[in-house]
Amino acid sequence: MLYYAIVFFVIALIAAVFGFGGIAGAATGIAKILFFVFLVLFVISLLVGRRPKI
């Protein structure tokens, strides 16, 4: 998921360089959403992994 966030960020940078503001804004929004979803899933996986096994 982090890979896709980075890909959309690169797409946003390239679109911004070529002057496509709408596409750059949309790609940036998608990259932000994917990054925060990645962070939430990462924290959840850390917390679940630290539970003692019964």
C-alpha positions in Angstrom: 0.0 0.0 0.0 2.9 2.3 0.7 4.2 1.6 -2.8 0.9 2.8 -4.3 1.0 5.9 -2.2 4.5 6.7 -3.5 3.4 5.9 -7.1 0.5 8.4 -6.9 2.8 11.0 -5.3 5.2 10.7 -8.3 2.3 10.9 -10.7 1.2 14.1 -8.9 4.6 15.6 -9.2 4.9 14.8 -12.9 1.4 16.2 -13.6 2.3 19.3 -11.6 5.4 19.8 -13.7 3.5 19.6 -16.9 0.8 21.9 -15.7 -2.1 19.5 -15.1 -3.4 21.0 -11.8 -6.5 19.0 -11.6 -4.8 15.6 -12.1 -2.0 16.6 -9.7 -4.5 17.5 -7.0 -6.5 14.3 -7.4 -3.3 12.2 -7.4 -2.1 14.0 -4.3 -5.4 13.3 -2.5 -5.3 9.6 -3.4 -1.7 9.4 -2.2 -2.6 11.0 1.1 -5.5 8.6 1.6 -3.4 5.6 0.8 -0.6 6.8 3.1 -2.9 7.2 6.1 -4.5 3.8 5.5 -1.0 2.3 5.4 -0.2 4.0 8.7 -3.4 2.8 10.4 -2.9 -0.8 9.2 0.8 -0.6 10.3 -0.1 0.5 13.8 -2.8 -2.1 14.1 -0.4 -4.8 13.0 2.2 -3.7 15.5 -0.4 -3.7 18.3 -1.8 -7.2 17.4 1.7 -8.6 17.1 2.7 -7.5 20.6 -0.2 -9.3 22.3 0.9 -12.2 24.5 0.0 -15.6 23.0 -2.3 -17.7 25.2 
